[in-house]
Amino acid sequence: MAEMMTTERLLKADVSMEESKQIERVLRRNNISYFEKWNLHGGLLKFMNNSKSSKCDIYIHVDSYDKAKAVLGE
């Protein structure tokens, strides 16, 4: 079986909307690109209403992973 190379790594899993805004602010301030994958619970309508139960996973490019961890203090 061939191994697939991925260019992104999971930085944080199951992050709330408030947490994601804080992390986003820090990453943008330090010029670190990221990708959020939202796990919608209850459908899109609930997400559009800023539901507290919506969670996301934050992914970082492999080259920036160590810098992102250092900036976030992990």
C-alpha positions, 0 to 999 in steps of 0.5 A: 500500500502506498503512503500518501503525503499530506501537507497539513497537520492537525493543530487542535481538534474540537475547538469551540467558535470562541476558541477558534477566533482567539487562535485565528487572531494569534495565527494571523498576527504571526502570518501562519496560514491555517484551515478550519474544518467545521463539524456541524452538529444540527445542520447548517441553519444552526451553524449560521446562528452561531451555535455553541455546539459547533466545533472545528478542527484547525489544520496547519501546513507542515512547514509552519506546524512547529512555529504555530505550536510555539506561538500558541504556547503548546 
